[in-house]
Amino acid sequence: MRLSSLHLPLAAAAICVALASPALAQTFPIKWSSHQSSYFRGVGPIVLPTYHLTFITSKEATAVGGFGARARLTKSLAGVDEATLRRLTDEAYADLGAQFTAAGFTVVSPEKTREIVVQGGIQLQPGNVSTAQAGQGIVVNSAVSNGHAMFGPSAAPALAPFRPGSNPMSWTAQYPKLIAGQPQNTLAVLPYLVLDFGNLGGKASSGWGRQTATVAGDLAFTVRGVQSGLIVVKAIDRGRAFPAFIRPENEPSVSTVFATQVAGGADVRPLQIGTDNLTRGDAVVLDLPVWERLVRQAFKDYNAAIVAAVVKGRG
């Protein structure tokens, strides 16, 4: 798959900018939503069918105050390629397995895990990637949309039924497939981690014959707790599955400077012609070593929170 299909422009090579200084030590404390910790009591081998790591790659804020007042701001990542995103996903998966092992759990090998997925008949995500671009849909008043690139690890590819945008209600039929052929109390763990690079917003108003539309936003490396989550499926007697879903209730963010914004460095869709139409696309040119360190810290902290929750419930 070509990089262009992920909508990640490599504008950095053509733009002379002063990149950020190295990142300081930062952490991403994860607080899980309320869940029954005893769910993990007595769990045995850990199965890691996949690890979905989603990178927000573009963001668009649009405000519509009327035909004569429309504004749009788009920010797109630049300076990172597909190979890097896939490598980081592989690292996240390996780290989770290592953390479970360090905590005293037996982790089923990737080879055996692939057999479980095949035996269960779970469909893999084509190309081990799911992508979308920001800016889809109709905007009323104001809206913010995200583009993304989601990957699964090379050793445990992404599972199609659980891709971004799929209906969670449709996942129910997949749970028994995750524990096919596994002994009682085996725990399947499927993390979903979404990493963002900025906050955007828009505002539109009209009244007394005047219509206004404004958009604004800045950078922030953030773990999107609302979009992230953790599916766990405990195998119980006679092949039955007992699933649970846990979501972070916070969205930790750090102030580390990880990129430089280049105004006008990204392509944007044209706005409808009007008397006060504004559109701008900014390239977010990554300081790649700094950004990669933040990504690693984020998935290590996320993984540590997963393992800590299971350890606490195991007793």
N, C-alpha and C positions, 0 to 999 in steps of 0.2 A: 504493500500500500504506500502510495506517495504521501509525503508530508503535507502537500497542499490539501489533501482530503481531510486533514485534521484541522484545517483553518488556523494554522500556527505560522504566521508570516515571519520569515527570517530577515526582518528589516535591519537587525543589528549590524550586519556585515556592511551595509551601505550607509550607515548613519554614524557620525562621529559624536559620541557622547561620553561624558564622564560617569562611569558606573559607580555603584555604591561601595562603601567600605565593607570589610568582612563582618559577618553577623556576630553579634554577641550571643552568649548562652541564653537560650529561651526555652520555655517549656509550654506544653499544651495540656493543662489539667482537664481530664474528662470526668464529668459527673453524669452517671447514668440515671435515666428516669426510674421511677419506682418499679421494682420488680420483686418477685418472690425468690430470695436468695437460696432457699432450700431446694429449689429446682435442681441445683447442681450437686445435691448431696449424693455421694457414692458413685459419681460418674467415673467411668474407666477410660479406655483409650479415646484419644481425641482424633477426630477426622476433620481435615481441612479441605473441603471439596473445591474451594476457590477463594480468591480475595479480590473483590472488586474495588479498584482504586480509581476514583474519578477526579480529573483535573478540570476545573472551570477554565476554559480557554478564551472565551469572549463574553463580554457583557454589553447590554444595550439598555439605556434608559430613554424612554420616549414620553413626552408630554404633549397633549393636544388640548388647546384652549379654544379651538374653533378653527374655521378654515384659514383665518388670518394669523394664527398663532400656533406654531408647531415647533418643537425642538427635539433634537435627538443627540445623544452622546454615546459613542461606542468605544470600548477599550478592548484590545486584543493582545494576547501574549505574543511575544517575539523573542527569538534567540534560543529556542529549545526545539529539539527534533523528536520524532516519534521513537527512535531507538532509546533515547534517554528516558522517556516516559515508561516504556516497556521495562527497561532495566530497573527503574525505581519500583515498579510494581512487583517484579521478581524479588527485590530486596525486602519489600514489605511482607510478602508471603513467607519468605525464609525466616525473617525476624520473628514472626508470630510463632512459627513452629519451634524456633530456638527458645523463645521465652516460655512456652508450655513445657518443653523438655527440662529447662532449668528449674521449673517449679515442681518437678517430680512426676509429670504426666508422661505416659507413653503416647507418642504421636504416630499414627498410621502413615506408612511411607507414601510418597506421591504416586508410586507405581500401583500400590494397592488401592489408593483413593481413586485413581482413574478407572480401575476395574469396577469400583462401586458405582461411579457415575455412569459407566457404560451399562452395567447390569441394571441400573435403575431406569435407563432409557431417557436420561435428562439431556435435552438438546443443548449443544454448545453454541456460544455466540459466534457467528461467522467472522473469521479473521481475528478472533479474540479481541475485538474492539467494538465499541459503540460510540458514535459521534453525533453531534447536533450543533447547529450554529445558532447564535442569538438572533433575535429579531423576528420570530415567527408569531403569527396570530394578529388579531385586530386589537388596537389600543383604544380604550375609552378613558378619557381624562389623563391617566399616567400609568406606566407599567415598566417593570424591569425584567428582562429575560436574560438567560445565560446560555452560552454554548459550552459543550463539554467534550472531553475525550475520556472514555472509560475503558480500562484494560483489565484483563485477568493475567495471572502469572503464566509463564511458559509451561511450568510443571503442572498447573491446575487451571486450565483455561476458564474464561468467564462463562457463566451459565445463562443461556438465553432467557429462560423464564423470569430471571431476577434482574434484567437489565433496567437502566433508568427509564422511567416513564411507563413501565409495565404496571398493570393493576395488581396491587398486593393481594386482593381477594383471589386472584388466579393462582397464587403461590401455594395455596392449601394442598392441592393435588400433588405438588412436587415433594412435600415433606417426607412421605414414606419412601420415596425413591432415594433419599439421601442416606438412609440407614439400611438399605438392602444388603443382606448378607453379613451384617455386623452383629456381634453379640450384644446381650442385654447391657444397658447403661452406657453404651458408646455414645459419645456426644459429638455431633457434627456442628462445626462453627463456621459461619459465613459472614465475614465482616464487609461492611460497605462504608467506605471512607471518602468524603468529598472535600477537596482542598480548593479554596478560592483565593483570588488575588486582589479583590477590591470591593468597595461599597459604592453603589450608584443609586441615584434617586431622581424623581421628577415631580414637578408640581404644575398644575394647570388651573386657571381660574377665569371666570368671565362675569362681567356685571357692569352696569352703568355704561354700556356701550364699549367697554374695553375688555379685550381678551389677552391673557398672558400665558406663556409657557416657558418654564425653565428646567434645566437638567444640570446635575452636578455629581461629582464623585471623586474619590481618591483611592489610593492603594492601601491594602491591609491584608496580610497573609492570615487566613482564617480557616479553622476547621468548621465546616458547616454542619453543626449538630442536627439541625432540623432535617437535613437531607441525608445524613449519615445514619447508620444503624447497625444492628447485629442480630442475625437470625441464628438461633441455636435449636437443634433438634435432638432430643434425647430418645434413644432407642430403648423401649421397654419390652416386656415379655410378649411372645407370639408375634414379633415383627411389627408391633404398633409404634407409631411415632408420636412424641409429645413435644410439639414445637413451642417456641416462645420468641418474641421480638422485643428487643430493648433498644432504646434510642438515647443518645446524649441529650441532656436537657440544657446544655450550655453551648456556646460557640466561642471557644478560646481563640484569641487573636494576639499577634505580637507586633511590636512597633519597629522591628528591624527593617532597615531599608534594603530591599532586595531587587529593586529595578529602577529604571529611569523612564519617565514618560516622554514620548515624542509626539507633540501635537501634530495632527494631520498625517501621522505615519501609518495609519491603518485605513483600509477601504471601508466605506459605509454604503448602505443602500440609499438611493435618492429619496428625498422627501417630496410630498405633493407640493406643487408650486403654489405659493401664497404671498402675502404681503410681508410676512415676518417669519419666514422659515429659516431655521438654523440647524445645521448638521455638522458634526465633527467626529473624526475617528482618530483616537490616540493609540499609538503602539506602546505597549508596556514591555520595554526591552530589559530582559532579565540579566542580572548579575548571576550567571549560572551557578558558580560555586556556592554563593550565599543562599540562593533559592533552593539548591539541592540539599544543603544542610538543614534548612527549615522543613523541607519535605520529609527528610529522614527523622528529624526530631518529632514531627507530627505523627508519623505512623508508629514510631517506637513508643510514644506516650499512649497512643490509641491502643496499641497491642498490649501494653502493660496494664491498661485499665481493663481490657477484656480478661486477661489472665487473672488479675486481682479479683474480679467479680466471681470467676469460677472457683478460685481457691477459697474465697470467703464462704461461698455456699457449700463447697465440698465438706468443710468442717474438719 
